[in-house]
Amino acid sequence: MKKRPGVGWVRGDKAMTLDQEREILDLRKDLEKARQDREEAQRALVEDTSELAQGDDLAPIGFSLDYSVKYQRHRIRVNPKVSWDDVFSNIGTMLIDEASVQQLKTRCESLLSKYAHTVDLDLPEDATNAKGVLLQESWDTIELQFRALGLIDTGVKKRGVQDLSKYLRLTEKGVRHLAVLRAIRRDAPSPSE
């Protein structure tokens, strides 16, 4: 054995312990996270988003509203007046711990339904079973805009092999922006105090 040690043979006093193996795995994870953080920071510094629609600008998104009149289905396109910050504030909390695209679309549909009153729908009085469905082109616009603004990115959590869903998460910039939008502020003291 001393003259021709086999492949993979290690002396007993040179073998790694379980603690050493765990430490190496932890260091590899830390290194990968540091690389991701560095890439994210570089993207945030390089891109100027001042020319992009954001904040209180109206988002050009819409949904189709399906409804029934005397057992006949009808569909109209609705473009409610909703701002980019309204949309981000609505879906942002789901993205804190990653969310699937389908979950986010469902949340957007409920938001857009709330804003449907900003548009004159002119539905017949006997319309029933109204249901809003987010248009795919609208979701694509939302996702691309928030990616361009540096607010969201692709999810990084490991999932099961059979989970084929696409996941998104907030970036550090997205977390800060969501905190500005959603954090509760205390009442400002009056000038006489």
Contacts in CASP RR format, 6 or more apart in sequence:
PFRMAT RR
TARGET T0000
AUTHOR 0000-0000-0000
METHOD contacts of the structure
MODEL  1
MKKRPGVGWVRGDKAMTLDQEREILDLRKDLEKARQDREEAQRALVEDTS
ELAQGDDLAPIGFSLDYSVKYQRHRIRVNPKVSWDDVFSNIGTMLIDEAS
VQQLKTRCESLLSKYAHTVDLDLPEDATNAKGVLLQESWDTIELQFRALG
LIDTGVKKRGVQDLSKYLRLTEKGVRHLAVLRAIRRDAPSPSE
1 9 0 8 1.000
16 24 0 8 1.000
36 156 0 8 1.000
37 172 0 8 1.000
40 153 0 8 1.000
40 171 0 8 1.000
40 172 0 8 1.000
41 172 0 8 1.000
43 150 0 8 1.000
44 150 0 8 1.000
44 171 0 8 1.000
44 172 0 8 1.000
44 173 0 8 1.000
47 148 0 8 1.000
47 150 0 8 1.000
49 148 0 8 1.000
49 149 0 8 1.000
49 150 0 8 1.000
52 145 0 8 1.000
52 148 0 8 1.000
52 149 0 8 1.000
53 59 0 8 1.000
53 84 0 8 1.000
53 145 0 8 1.000
54 84 0 8 1.000
54 85 0 8 1.000
54 145 0 8 1.000
54 149 0 8 1.000
55 83 0 8 1.000
55 84 0 8 1.000
55 85 0 8 1.000
55 88 0 8 1.000
56 83 0 8 1.000
56 84 0 8 1.000
56 85 0 8 1.000
57 83 0 8 1.000
57 84 0 8 1.000
58 81 0 8 1.000
58 82 0 8 1.000
58 83 0 8 1.000
58 84 0 8 1.000
59 82 0 8 1.000
59 83 0 8 1.000
59 84 0 8 1.000
59 86 0 8 1.000
59 87 0 8 1.000
59 141 0 8 1.000
59 142 0 8 1.000
59 145 0 8 1.000
60 79 0 8 1.000
60 141 0 8 1.000
61 79 0 8 1.000
61 82 0 8 1.000
61 87 0 8 1.000
61 108 0 8 1.000
61 112 0 8 1.000
61 134 0 8 1.000
61 135 0 8 1.000
61 138 0 8 1.000
61 141 0 8 1.000
61 142 0 8 1.000
62 77 0 8 1.000
62 78 0 8 1.000
62 79 0 8 1.000
62 80 0 8 1.000
62 112 0 8 1.000
62 134 0 8 1.000
62 135 0 8 1.000
62 138 0 8 1.000
63 77 0 8 1.000
63 78 0 8 1.000
63 109 0 8 1.000
63 112 0 8 1.000
63 113 0 8 1.000
63 132 0 8 1.000
63 133 0 8 1.000
63 134 0 8 1.000
63 135 0 8 1.000
63 138 0 8 1.000
64 75 0 8 1.000
64 76 0 8 1.000
64 77 0 8 1.000
64 78 0 8 1.000
64 132 0 8 1.000
64 133 0 8 1.000
64 135 0 8 1.000
65 75 0 8 1.000
65 76 0 8 1.000
65 77 0 8 1.000
65 78 0 8 1.000
65 116 0 8 1.000
65 121 0 8 1.000
65 130 0 8 1.000
65 131 0 8 1.000
65 132 0 8 1.000
65 133 0 8 1.000
66 73 0 8 1.000
66 74 0 8 1.000
66 75 0 8 1.000
66 129 0 8 1.000
66 130 0 8 1.000
66 131 0 8 1.000
66 132 0 8 1.000
66 133 0 8 1.000
67 73 0 8 1.000
67 74 0 8 1.000
67 75 0 8 1.000
67 123 0 8 1.000
67 127 0 8 1.000
67 128 0 8 1.000
67 129 0 8 1.000
67 130 0 8 1.000
67 131 0 8 1.000
68 74 0 8 1.000
68 127 0 8 1.000
68 128 0 8 1.000
68 129 0 8 1.000
69 124 0 8 1.000
69 126 0 8 1.000
69 127 0 8 1.000
69 128 0 8 1.000
70 126 0 8 1.000
74 127 0 8 1.000
76 121 0 8 1.000
77 135 0 8 1.000
78 112 0 8 1.000
78 116 0 8 1.000
78 119 0 8 1.000
78 121 0 8 1.000
78 132 0 8 1.000
79 119 0 8 1.000
80 112 0 8 1.000
80 115 0 8 1.000
80 116 0 8 1.000
80 117 0 8 1.000
80 118 0 8 1.000
80 119 0 8 1.000
81 115 0 8 1.000
81 118 0 8 1.000
81 119 0 8 1.000
82 111 0 8 1.000
82 112 0 8 1.000
82 115 0 8 1.000
82 118 0 8 1.000
84 145 0 8 1.000
85 181 0 8 1.000
86 111 0 8 1.000
86 115 0 8 1.000
87 108 0 8 1.000
87 111 0 8 1.000
87 142 0 8 1.000
88 146 0 8 1.000
88 151 0 8 1.000
88 177 0 8 1.000
88 178 0 8 1.000
88 181 0 8 1.000
89 178 0 8 1.000
89 181 0 8 1.000
89 182 0 8 1.000
90 107 0 8 1.000
90 108 0 8 1.000
90 111 0 8 1.000
91 99 0 8 1.000
91 104 0 8 1.000
91 107 0 8 1.000
91 108 0 8 1.000
91 111 0 8 1.000
92 170 0 8 1.000
92 174 0 8 1.000
92 178 0 8 1.000
93 178 0 8 1.000
93 182 0 8 1.000
94 103 0 8 1.000
94 104 0 8 1.000
94 107 0 8 1.000
95 104 0 8 1.000
95 152 0 8 1.000
95 168 0 8 1.000
95 169 0 8 1.000
95 170 0 8 1.000
96 170 0 8 1.000
96 175 0 8 1.000
96 178 0 8 1.000
97 169 0 8 1.000
98 155 0 8 1.000
98 156 0 8 1.000
98 157 0 8 1.000
98 167 0 8 1.000
98 168 0 8 1.000
98 169 0 8 1.000
99 167 0 8 1.000
99 168 0 8 1.000
99 169 0 8 1.000
100 165 0 8 1.000
100 166 0 8 1.000
100 167 0 8 1.000
101 139 0 8 1.000
101 143 0 8 1.000
101 165 0 8 1.000
101 166 0 8 1.000
101 167 0 8 1.000
101 168 0 8 1.000
102 165 0 8 1.000
104 139 0 8 1.000
104 168 0 8 1.000
105 134 0 8 1.000
105 139 0 8 1.000
108 134 0 8 1.000
108 138 0 8 1.000
108 139 0 8 1.000
108 142 0 8 1.000
109 132 0 8 1.000
109 133 0 8 1.000
109 134 0 8 1.000
112 132 0 8 1.000
112 134 0 8 1.000
113 132 0 8 1.000
123 130 0 8 1.000
143 152 0 8 1.000
143 168 0 8 1.000
146 152 0 8 1.000
147 153 0 8 1.000
149 173 0 8 1.000
150 171 0 8 1.000
150 173 0 8 1.000
150 174 0 8 1.000
151 170 0 8 1.000
151 171 0 8 1.000
151 173 0 8 1.000
151 174 0 8 1.000
151 177 0 8 1.000
152 168 0 8 1.000
152 169 0 8 1.000
152 170 0 8 1.000
152 171 0 8 1.000
152 174 0 8 1.000
153 168 0 8 1.000
153 169 0 8 1.000
153 170 0 8 1.000
153 171 0 8 1.000
154 166 0 8 1.000
154 167 0 8 1.000
154 168 0 8 1.000
154 169 0 8 1.000
155 167 0 8 1.000
155 168 0 8 1.000
155 169 0 8 1.000
156 169 0 8 1.000
157 167 0 8 1.000
159 165 0 8 1.000
159 167 0 8 1.000
170 178 0 8 1.000
END
